[in-house]
């Protein structure tokens, strides 16, 4: 017997002891989203033995979407105990909307949600939406990892590393964060989605944070924000001044942080977030696909044009495969 409950606030989760699955798979992350304006639909499925699963979503008209923002690498289902009732929760969620638009899903969750939506009578489309570059440390030391890097990158590090000084902090550091914001404003990066949100998120990482800055002749020229938990290093943000590009401060800073998290923190995986940028391939040796699920309730006439287009697209895809 599984009990399904719905709530309008993440506060319903705060005493539930859900397992933390990284910075975006925890109650604290969703609570901050709510503090910054999210109006969530919180769904919880629980068995009598205490095993539970929860999803934090957001209504957009007749559609349900993941509760997340552009800083998140994934959207995660919260879990507790052995064999949490994720399938039952997914089936219940499918009955709460005319349409589901879920993205940044790990493959396991994507397949589970697809099957639940199909069982609930939805027409479904599941497709890749992003690439998550990763590094499997596999017990290597930093020196062993460094030896596996592309020769061009190793040459750059050898020639340019002495041109900068590196500072790494394992707590939130106001001076480094101010340098990061200043450098980011001068970098090639797009304008931040919500700088105040990111600052608070970084501040609340506590001793999980790895905040670093590179200095050339005493001036900050590159900064990065990482976090470490559960044997994983998450690379959140990085930026360098375009005026310092010739000395490659970002590469030297990434190398210093890699050495820190591998040799000091003992991580077994590095997660470079979303986006399959070419420079990430130099540092990472693996890739995980993130998926988007779109599901339409067949009984809703408003969905029929989209269902017809999806069916036609599937026919074309099958013909090409032949």
Secondary structure, 3 states (H helix, E strand, C coil): CEEEEEECCHHHHCCCCCCCCCCCCCHHHHHHHHHCCCCEEEEEEEECCCCEEEEEEEEECCEEEECCCCCCCCCCCEEECCCCCHHHHHHHHCCCCCEEEEEEECHHHHHHHHHHHHHCCEEEEEEEEEEEEEEECCCCCHHHHHHCCCHHHHHHHHHHHHHCEEEEECCCCHHHHHHHHHHHHHCCCCCCCCHHHHHHHHHCCHHHEEEEEEEECCEEEEEEEEEEECCEEEEEEEEECHHHHHHCHHHHHHHHHHHHHHHHCCCCEEEEEECCCHHHHHHCCEEEEEEEEEEEECCCHHHHHHHHHHHHHHHHHHHHHC
